[in-house]
């Protein structure tokens, strides 16, 4: 059995900053692209020897807006990965895209180079709603983009949508969802709007035209039912897919599989170590120029077995697969009795379901997942934490 790993590359450049966005993305920094590209390549080359024991079965280029970064640069990065990082021939290779930057010739070239999945940030098909969240595209550009993506040969398309937008009614959301289903993407991500501190929408939190929690809950439950009726199975809180079209890369995050990130703000996870690189692209560029990108991550966290098991609960309960005793005990011995008692109480309240030895949330449970997961972690804490042995990335790779 081979060791597999996911690879993520972050491109932080955008045409404009969306009103809800708190990601590490920037407008007005296009002049950094050549230096950033050199930094990415230097980082990949420096780190690649540490991946000698692994085969990459997923590659994901996100942002920001990767399609704004340019098809030539994206292909150049993927060719480097194939040369240095043992990318499997049947890997899932995903590119995030925004409709205004989709060009048919570019996508033909990307498909020929080996990209085989596109995640398109539509967010809404309502032009008024798109304007209110400062998206740089309109409805027609979404439809044109999908036509180009299909014409270029991509048969694995994901659409991102947001419900709970300013001024959006239940009927508006139903129409967005219906339009998405008419287009028959293989995957749909439906996210509830969260207004984060520091975003353009933050001063408008609490405005009466922003759907409240109850309205968002209704929109969410409608989403689950409507998509199920059209053949999209829910496999994570916000993600729905046709059979076999789940995002293999994102599943790595939720199932504690190893992945490595390249680029500013990119995160990596190996067993029980997590780290994240410098957020500002200028700082990332400077670090790689000084051969320091690997040795000075912005954040590093070493996880004890207890903390690793807590991650298993938090991430596993985000998915429809849920969690089970045997997987938990393989990470951390002891303490699952209290967790299972809590899960069984949730079953009585119809917030979780049990299938054989596995527990997962119902749609109503997903709505309350933050609170319910907190209760599961409290149950875990009833057992005395056992200290884990500090662990180093070099030990894992060598």
Residue pairs with C-beta under 8 A, 6 or more apart in sequence:
2 55
3 53
3 54
3 55
4 54
4 55
4 56
4 57
4 88
4 257
4 258
5 51
5 54
5 55
5 56
5 57
5 257
5 258
5 259
5 260
6 56
6 57
6 58
6 59
6 60
6 248
6 249
6 252
6 257
6 258
6 259
6 260
7 56
7 58
7 59
7 60
7 81
7 85
7 87
7 259
7 260
7 261
7 262
8 59
8 60
8 61
8 62
8 249
8 259
8 260
8 261
8 262
8 263
8 266
8 267
9 40
9 59
9 60
9 61
9 62
9 77
9 261
9 262
9 263
9 266
10 24
10 62
10 63
10 64
10 261
10 262
10 263
10 264
10 265
10 266
11 36
11 61
11 62
11 63
11 64
11 65
11 66
11 68
11 69
11 263
12 24
12 25
12 26
12 29
12 36
12 63
12 64
12 263
12 264
12 265
12 281
13 25
13 26
13 27
13 29
13 30
13 32
13 33
13 36
13 63
13 64
13 65
13 68
13 69
14 25
14 26
14 27
14 63
14 64
14 65
14 68
15 27
15 65
15 68
15 98
15 100
15 101
15 136
16 27
16 134
16 136
17 25
17 26
17 27
17 134
17 200
18 133
18 134
18 135
18 200
19 132
19 133
19 134
19 199
19 200
19 201
20 133
20 162
20 193
20 194
20 195
20 196
20 199
20 200
20 201
21 199
22 196
22 197
22 198
22 199
23 63
23 64
23 265
24 64
24 264
24 265
24 279
25 63
25 64
25 65
26 64
26 281
29 281
30 68
32 281
32 282
32 285
33 69
33 70
33 73
35 285
36 263
36 264
36 281
36 284
36 285
37 73
37 76
37 77
38 285
38 288
39 284
39 285
39 287
39 288
39 289
39 293
40 77
40 262
40 263
40 288
41 76
41 77
41 80
42 288
42 289
42 293
43 262
43 263
43 288
43 293
43 294
44 77
44 80
44 81
44 84
44 85
44 262
45 80
45 84
46 288
46 291
46 293
46 294
47 260
47 262
47 294
48 84
48 85
50 393
50 394
50 397
51 85
51 86
51 260
51 397
52 86
52 397
53 397
54 85
54 86
54 258
55 86
55 87
55 88
56 81
56 85
56 86
56 87
56 88
56 91
57 88
57 90
57 91
57 92
57 248
58 91
58 92
58 93
58 94
58 248
58 249
58 252
58 259
59 78
59 81
59 87
59 91
59 92
59 93
59 94
59 249
60 93
60 94
60 96
60 249
60 250
61 74
61 77
61 78
61 94
61 95
61 96
62 94
62 96
62 119
63 69
63 96
64 96
65 96
65 97
65 98
65 101
66 74
66 95
66 96
66 97
67 95
67 96
67 97
67 98
67 101
67 102
67 103
67 106
68 98
68 101
71 103
71 106
71 107
71 109
71 110
74 95
74 110
74 115
75 109
75 110
75 113
78 93
78 113
78 114
78 115
79 113
81 87
82 114
87 93
92 116
92 117
92 156
92 247
92 248
92 249
93 114
93 115
93 116
93 117
94 115
94 117
94 118
94 119
94 158
94 247
94 249
95 110
95 115
95 117
95 118
95 119
96 118
96 119
96 120
96 121
97 118
97 119
97 120
97 121
97 145
97 149
98 120
98 121
98 136
98 137
99 120
99 121
99 122
99 137
99 141
99 142
99 144
99 145
100 136
100 137
100 141
100 145
102 120
102 144
102 145
102 148
102 149
103 148
104 148
104 151
104 152
107 118
107 148
107 149
107 151
107 152
107 154
108 152
108 153
110 152
111 152
111 153
111 154
115 154
116 154
116 156
117 154
117 156
117 157
117 158
117 247
118 149
118 154
118 156
118 157
118 158
119 158
119 160
119 187
119 189
119 247
120 142
120 145
120 146
120 149
120 157
120 158
120 159
120 160
120 185
121 160
122 142
122 159
122 160
122 161
122 180
123 130
123 133
123 135
123 160
123 161
123 162
123 165
124 130
124 133
124 135
124 161
124 162
124 165
124 168
124 176
125 139
125 142
125 175
125 176
125 179
125 180
126 139
126 168
126 172
126 175
126 176
127 138
127 139
128 167
129 165
129 166
129 167
129 168
129 172
130 137
130 138
130 139
132 165
132 166
132 167
133 162
133 165
133 166
133 201
134 200
137 145
143 183
146 157
146 183
146 185
149 157
150 157
155 186
156 186
156 187
156 245
157 185
157 186
157 187
158 185
158 186
158 187
158 188
158 189
158 247
159 180
159 183
159 185
159 187
159 188
159 189
160 189
160 191
161 176
161 177
161 180
161 188
161 189
161 190
161 191
162 190
162 191
162 192
162 193
163 173
163 176
163 190
163 191
163 192
163 193
163 211
163 216
163 219
163 220
163 223
164 192
164 193
164 210
164 211
164 215
164 216
164 219
165 193
165 211
166 201
166 204
166 207
166 209
166 210
167 209
168 211
169 211
170 215
170 218
170 219
170 222
173 219
173 222
173 223
174 222
174 226
177 190
177 222
177 223
177 226
177 227
178 226
180 188
181 188
181 226
181 227
181 230
181 232
186 241
186 242
186 245
187 239
187 240
187 241
187 242
187 245
187 246
187 247
188 227
188 232
188 239
188 240
188 241
189 238
189 239
189 240
190 220
190 223
190 227
190 238
190 239
190 240
191 238
192 216
192 219
192 220
192 238
193 210
193 211
193 216
195 201
195 202
195 204
195 205
195 210
196 202
204 210
211 219
217 367
220 363
220 366
220 367
221 363
221 364
221 367
223 240
224 234
224 363
227 234
227 240
228 234
231 242
231 243
232 240
232 241
232 242
233 240
233 241
233 242
233 243
233 320
234 240
234 320
234 363
235 241
235 246
235 251
235 319
235 320
235 321
236 250
236 254
236 318
236 319
236 320
237 318
237 319
237 361
237 366
237 369
239 246
239 247
239 250
241 247
249 259
251 257
251 319
252 258
252 259
253 259
253 269
253 315
254 315
254 316
254 318
254 319
255 315
255 316
255 319
255 321
256 269
256 308
256 311
256 312
256 315
258 269
258 270
258 271
259 268
259 269
260 268
260 270
261 267
261 268
261 276
261 277
263 277
263 284
264 277
264 278
264 279
264 280
264 281
264 283
264 284
265 276
265 277
265 278
265 279
266 276
266 277
267 274
267 275
267 276
267 277
268 274
268 275
268 276
270 393
270 396
270 397
271 308
271 391
271 396
272 302
272 303
272 304
272 305
272 307
272 308
272 388
272 391
273 300
273 301
273 302
273 303
273 391
273 392
273 393
273 396
274 299
274 300
274 301
274 303
275 297
275 299
275 300
275 301
275 393
276 297
276 298
276 299
276 300
277 284
277 287
277 293
277 297
277 298
278 284
278 287
278 296
278 297
278 298
279 298
284 293
287 293
287 296
302 388
302 390
302 391
303 311
303 388
303 391
304 385
304 386
304 387
304 388
305 331
305 332
305 386
305 388
306 332
306 380
306 385
306 386
306 388
307 388
308 331
308 332
308 388
309 328
309 331
309 332
309 335
309 380
310 377
310 380
312 323
312 327
312 328
312 331
313 323
313 328
313 339
313 373
313 376
313 377
313 380
314 373
314 377
316 322
316 323
316 327
317 323
317 360
317 361
317 369
317 372
317 373
317 376
318 369
319 360
320 360
321 358
321 360
322 352
322 358
322 359
322 360
322 361
323 358
323 359
323 360
324 357
324 358
324 359
325 336
325 340
325 357
326 357
328 336
328 339
329 336
332 386
334 383
334 386
335 380
335 382
335 383
338 379
338 380
338 382
338 383
339 376
339 379
339 380
340 359
341 379
342 375
342 376
342 379
343 352
343 354
343 359
343 376
344 354
346 352
346 359
346 361
346 365
346 372
347 353
347 354
347 359
350 362
350 364
350 365
351 361
351 362
351 364
351 365
351 368
351 372
352 359
352 360
352 361
352 362
352 365
352 372
353 359
353 360
353 361
353 362
361 369
361 372
365 372
